[in-house]
Amino acid sequence: MRKHRLPVAVAVGLAAACLGGGVYAAGVMLNASQAARAMGESNVAALFETDGAIAVNETQSDAGYEVTLLGLVTGDHLTDTWSSGWTDGAPENGTTYAVVAVRKSDGTPMPELTDETDPFRLSDSFAQPRLAIPDLQPAEYWLNPERKDVVQDGVRYLLIGCDNVEIFADRDVVLCVSTGSAFYNTEAFRFDTATGAVTANPEYTGVNLVFDLPLDESKADPEAARNFIDEWKSGGPEETQPASGSPEEGAAAQVDDAVGQPASLTPEEIRAAGTLLNTETAALSKGDLGTGWYFGDGAYLSESSWTEGDTELVWQTGSDGTMVTAQILVKNGDGSMTSETWQLPAA
């Protein structure tokens, strides 16, 4: 099915016309700062009120939804998300934050966060920046993403954070938004290996949108960007393949057979075959979805779903067609939970 996107002006006009019972008005959306504050992130909200913040307010319409990029800003890391890749406890170059609003095109309100039928729920939607880097697939690098959502007055707001992308401002940087997977989806987006351009696939049946980020080119840091790119390019699975006949090779073969079947893999097999991409530790806390562990990428694990006595398990495995990943959960002695994300050899 070929999809037809509405021009921005038409999409906004239709939203403004959708008034009546249970229908929102386009003019009542929160701005980026207000949305961040509604999520309890007052420091991020204040950052969106500084001179360096960029108000975008671009709306694109697709697959029955209107998605608006409200704004973006780069500054200090202000949330409690943590990554083992940050040697001093915070990203070296700061963090870029963006706020996105999602509404239904027919004017009915978005469901609450606990509604598992919502395609924009945290476990089944993707909203992250991607960079124009020739010969480096968008699924082959990690920007330490974080995300927090809130629904207010029928609109779902997404607060998205990641490593500072202003350092790449001398090249094209886009925000990809899609439904159907929590990972970058090669079916939803196309990648030009020669130019690095990332574009939406018009044949995709879910939501898949690409927003150009209006970054200030004068803030680009080519040296810092090159350090990231060199690290990403040297960390591919082809560089970490074990020698033929080694125990790790046998584990890799098991991984190939078991993607999508987490129970058939053990943490030891994944660690033997894979490359560690990221670790994140979350404290046991109470939030919008209940008591459990809230991770920066939007993932949530309920306290009641963890079997008493377990210390670690394979949470999920998956593939977006380019990269195979697995997540291991480790429960620590203080009750916190550590998530390890591993890149696995592709079949």
Number of C-alpha atoms within 10 A of each C-alpha: 7 9 14 11 15 15 12 15 11 14 19 20 12 16 20 15 13 17 14 10 8 11 18 24 15 16 9 10 20 16 19 32 24 19 27 28 14 17 18 13 18 17 15 26 20 14 21 26 15 11 8 13 19 20 18 17 15 16 21 22 24 20 16 14 18 22 25 22 24 22 21 25 24 24 17 17 23 17 14 11 20 20 16 16 15 11 9 8 12 19 19 15 17 17 23 20 29 29 28 25 24 22 24 22 20 14 25 17 19 20 19 16 17 11 11 13 10 15 16 26 23 22 17 16 21 25 28 22 24 25 20 22 21 14 13 19 21 24 17 16 18 14 16 24 21 22 22 21 23 18 19 16 14 20 22 24 28 25 24 24 29 23 22 22 25 26 21 23 20 17 17 19 24 22 20 22 22 26 25 20 19 20 20 26 23 18 16 24 21 17 20 15 14 11 12 21 19 23 17 20 18 19 14 16 16 17 24 27 23 21 19 15 21 16 22 14 14 10 13 17 16 14 11 13 18 13 10 14 15 10 12 15 15 11 17 18 19 10 10 14 16 17 9 9 8 9 13 19 17 15 20 23 15 17 28 14 12 15 21 16 13 19 13 13 21 16 18 12 18 26 20 17 25 25 20 17 18 18 18 19 22 20 15 17 13 13 11 11 13 15 15 21 22 24 23 22 22 20 16 18 18 15 15 10 8 14 8 8 7 9 13 17 18 21 17 17 22 19 20 16 12 14 22 22 24 25 23 22 21 20 18 13 8 8 12 15 23 20 20 21 23 21 24 28 23 17 12
